[in-house]
Amino acid sequence: MKKVPFSQEGLDLKVRMINSLPQDEFRSEISKIQYETPDWVISNFELNEDQIEYTRLISKDFMTYIGFQTATAIATKQEIILETPDVYENPVAGKRKIKTKIEGSDTWNWSEEPPRIKFKWSISLIWNF
């Protein structure tokens, strides 16, 4: 499959391309998205060198989460919204340092009826100028 721009329009085109595949190829592509997320992103979107490097540096756990969510959304024909930083509008933005911070917590309370489970997750990208 050809590479598409890393934008909402590019993603929409990529989803249409995947959905037009024969069933066996469709399943194979969904599997690649889910289990080989960084490689799939790099080989399916037009990225600059900084974006490729950054994609390879993202934690495996986070990429597994992104891959599962993306594959599920495509397979169930849900809308996907892609928000990209201003790298395309401002070439200097590609020179910024980006720090990814992923935090999570959970609480389990088995003494109550029914048991209560609370999850809280925060994902932030910090740009340094």
Buried (B, 14 or more C-beta within 10 A) or exposed (E): EEEBBBBEEBBBBBBEBBEEBEEEEBEEBBEBBBEBBBEBBBEBBEBEEBBBEBBEEBEEEEBEBBBBBBBEBBBEEEEEEBEBBEBEEEEEBBEBEBEEEBEEEEEEEEEEEEEEEEEEEEEEEEEEE
